[in-house]
Amino acid sequence: MTPLRQKMIDLMTFRQFSPKTHQAYLHSVSLLSRAYHRSPEHISTQEIKDWLIQTANERKWSDSTVHQMYNGLKFCYQQVLEWPDHLAGILLPKRAQKIPDLLTQREVGAILQATTNIKHLTLLSVCYACGLRVSEVVALTPQSIDPDRHLIMIRQSKGKKDRPVPLPDSALIQLRHYWRHYRPEPYRFLSNHKNRPLSISSAQKLYTQAKRHRRHHQIRRDP
């Protein structure tokens, strides 16, 4: 491992960056270095610009991928190497303005009705009823839930902030029903690996499958 890579890791660890950010930032610097067969300290601003444009066009990177790559390089040059002006003049593509896929209450109800697995139904019910992020709902523990005050305590969420979230009666009833059947510990939603929470990607697949199942039944009912 090069001293620069180790310094990046040390600083990201100190700043408490997520594992995904570690991986993304190191990957961007590694790609640049391999392209020129040189350490980043010996790559000019113009070379970085040329590489970013050429590689983005060749690999058909999305605007979010280009921004992610740039942010990794920015961290390396501005925070680690302490060269604040090294990326000056590099322009980035505009981020696409996407309208969120918002569901109506009726659509949410239809998706939940199409979900027959108790675990999956409970996860989706809590996620929708409480307005939680997927990463938050899969990280829930018994200690996260305060049934007496009808609250869910989200610990160290986005921005490393704790926040209380109201827990509606419907979601609490579903959680209790689920608990009587499975009694999951130490996380409310476990993966197939013992003592590990369900992964974010697995939870997202549950939602996709529920939507597909609901549409399939809707099509069969329609004349």
C-alpha positions in Angstrom: 0.0 0.0 0.0 1.4 3.4 -1.0 1.8 6.1 1.7 -0.8 8.3 -0.1 -3.4 5.6 -0.1 -2.8 4.9 3.6 -3.0 8.6 4.3 -6.4 8.8 2.5 -7.7 5.8 4.5 -6.5 7.3 7.8 -8.1 10.7 7.1 -11.4 9.1 5.9 -11.4 6.9 9.0 -10.8 9.9 11.3 -13.6 11.8 9.5 -15.9 8.8 10.0 -16.7 8.4 6.3 -19.0 5.4 5.5 -17.4 2.2 4.0 -19.1 3.0 0.7 -17.4 6.4 0.6 -14.0 4.8 1.4 -14.5 2.4 -1.5 -15.7 5.0 -3.9 -13.0 7.6 -3.2 -10.1 5.1 -3.3 -11.5 3.6 -6.5 -11.5 7.0 -8.2 -7.9 7.8 -7.3 -6.8 4.3 -8.3 -8.5 4.6 -11.7 -6.7 7.9 -12.4 -3.3 6.6 -11.2 -3.6 3.4 -13.4 -4.6 5.4 -16.4 -1.3 7.4 -16.3 0.8 4.8 -14.6 1.9 7.5 -12.1 1.1 8.5 -8.6 -1.5 11.3 -8.3 1.1 13.7 -7.1 2.6 13.6 -10.6 -0.6 14.1 -12.6 -1.4 17.6 -13.8 -4.7 19.4 -13.7 -5.1 19.2 -17.4 -4.4 15.4 -17.4 -7.1 14.9 -14.8 -9.5 16.9 -16.8 -8.7 15.0 -20.0 -9.0 11.6 -18.2 -12.3 12.5 -16.6 -13.9 13.6 -19.8 -12.6 10.8 -21.9 -13.3 8.0 -19.4 -16.8 9.4 -18.7 -17.6 9.4 -22.4 -16.1 6.0 -23.1 -17.8 4.3 -20.2 -21.0 6.3 -20.5 -20.9 7.4 -16.9 -24.0 9.0 -15.5 -23.8 12.5 -14.1 -23.8 11.1 -10.5 -20.9 8.8 -11.3 -18.9 11.7 -12.7 -19.6 13.7 -9.6 -18.6 10.8 -7.3 -15.3 10.3 -9.2 -14.6 14.0 -9.0 -15.4 14.1 -5.2 -12.9 11.3 -4.6 -10.2 13.1 -6.5 -11.1 16.4 -4.8 -10.7 14.7 -1.4 -7.3 13.3 -2.4 -5.9 16.6 -3.7 -7.5 19.2 -1.4 -7.8 17.3 1.9 -4.9 14.7 1.7 -2.3 16.4 -0.4 -3.5 19.9 0.6 -3.4 21.3 -3.0 -6.6 23.5 -3.0 -6.2 24.7 -6.6 -5.2 21.5 -8.3 -8.7 20.8 -9.7 -9.4 24.4 -10.6 -11.2 24.9 -13.9 -12.6 21.3 -14.1 -16.3 21.6 -15.0 -18.8 18.9 -14.2 -22.1 17.9 -15.9 -25.3 19.2 -14.4 -27.1 16.8 -12.2 -30.4 15.5 -13.6 -33.4 16.9 -11.7 -35.5 13.8 -11.1 -39.0 13.9 -9.7 -39.3 11.3 -6.8 -41.5 8.3 -7.4 -44.2 9.2 -4.9 -47.0 6.7 -4.3 -50.5 7.5 -3.2 -52.0 6.1 0.0 -54.1 3.7 -2.2 -51.0 2.5 -4.1 -49.1 1.9 -0.9 -52.1 -0.1 0.5 -52.3 -2.2 -2.7 -48.6 -3.0 -2.4 -49.0 -4.1 1.3 -52.0 -6.2 0.4 -50.0 -8.0 -2.2 -47.3 -8.9 0.4 -48.1 -12.2 2.1 -44.8 -12.8 4.0 -45.2 -11.5 7.5 -41.5 -10.3 7.7 -41.7 -8.5 4.4 -45.1 -7.0 5.2 -43.8 -5.7 8.5 -40.7 -4.2 7.0 -42.7 -2.4 4.3 -45.4 -1.3 6.7 -42.9 0.3 9.1 -40.9 1.9 6.3 -44.0 3.6 4.8 -45.9 4.4 8.0 -42.9 6.0 9.7 -41.3 7.5 6.6 -37.9 5.7 7.2 -35.1 5.3 4.8 -34.3 1.7 3.8 -31.0 1.9 5.6 -32.8 3.0 8.8 -35.5 0.3 8.8 -33.1 -2.6 8.3 -30.9 -1.3 11.2 -33.8 -1.3 13.7 -33.2 -3.2 17.0 -35.6 -3.9 19.9 -34.1 -0.9 21.7 -35.0 1.3 18.8 -38.7 0.9 19.4 -40.5 2.6 22.3 -44.1 1.2 22.3 -45.2 3.2 25.3 -44.5 6.5 23.7 -45.2 5.3 20.2 -41.8 6.3 19.0 -38.9 4.8 17.0 -35.5 6.2 17.8 -33.2 6.5 14.8 -29.6 6.5 15.9 -26.8 8.1 14.0 -28.7 8.4 10.8 -27.9 10.7 7.9 -25.6 13.5 9.1 -24.9 11.4 12.2 -27.9 12.7 14.0 -30.4 11.0 16.3 -34.1 11.6 15.8 -37.4 10.3 17.2 -40.0 9.2 14.6 -43.7 8.8 15.5 -44.8 5.1 15.4 -48.5 4.8 14.2 -50.8 2.3 15.9 -51.1 0.3 12.6 -47.3 -0.2 12.4 -47.0 -1.0 16.1 -49.7 -3.7 15.8 -47.9 -5.2 12.8 -44.6 -5.2 14.7 -46.1 -7.0 17.6 -47.8 -9.5 15.3 -44.4 -10.1 13.6 -42.6 -10.4 17.0 -45.0 -13.1 18.2 -44.2 -15.2 15.1 -40.4 -14.7 14.8 -38.9 -13.0 17.9 -36.0 -11.7 15.9 -32.8 -10.7 17.8 -30.6 -8.6 17.8 -32.1 -6.8 14.8 -35.8 -6.6 13.9 -35.2 -7.7 10.4 -32.6 -10.4 10.1 -30.8 -11.7 7.0 -30.3 -15.4 6.4 -26.9 -15.0 8.2 -27.3 -15.3 11.9 -27.3 -12.0 13.9 -26.9 -9.9 10.8 -29.5 -7.3 9.6 -31.2 -7.6 6.3 -29.1 -5.9 3.6 -30.3 -2.7 2.0 -30.3 -4.3 -1.4 -32.4 -7.2 -0.1 -35.0 -4.8 1.4 -35.2 -3.0 -1.9 -35.8 -6.2 -3.7 -38.7 -6.9 -1.4 -40.3 -3.7 -2.5 -39.7 -4.4 -6.2 -41.2 -7.9 -5.9 -44.2 -6.6 -4.0 -44.9 -4.0 -6.8 -44.5 -6.6 -9.5 -46.8 -9.0 -7.7 -49.4 -6.3 -7.2 -49.2 -5.3 -10.9 -49.5 -8.9 -12.0 -52.7 -9.5 -10.0 -54.1 -6.1 -11.2 -53.6 -7.1 -14.8 -55.3 -10.4 -14.2 -58.3 -8.7 -12.6 -58.7 -6.1 -15.3 -61.0 -6.9 -18.2 
